[in-house]
Amino acid sequence: MSEVTGSSTATAESEFVRVCALDELPAVGAAAADIHGRTVAIVRTEDGNVHAVDDTCSHANVSLSEGELDGCTLECWLHGSRFDIRTGQPSGPPALVPIAVHTVKIEGDDVYVALSQN
Ligand code: FES
């Protein structure tokens, strides 16, 4: 797992926070970032799109950014549940509860994330 450190002048969770530069992310893969005390997986897929989802598996306290990315699914390394990073939905057990999906915007070379409220 790689990790990125964000900086923010935001005062509310719904505001966009600069998380990292694009080139701090893996070419394809995930990095964990701390945003207002919440650990978020920032994921760049093969098509170059960047997504942000909660980093903690909904089944147990496991970092999803340490799992395998396959297309738009992130696999939990512990028990193998796969989460769609566009919707947060698990494809099957043991995880049954979706993970939160956050909004990403790219401005220039910078990645910004606005946390969802759930
Ligand atoms: S901890 Fe992720 S599927 Fe069990």
Residues whose N, C-alpha, C, O or C-beta is under 5 A from the ligand:
A	BS01	FES	C57 H59 A60 V62 C76 L78 H79 G80 S81 A95
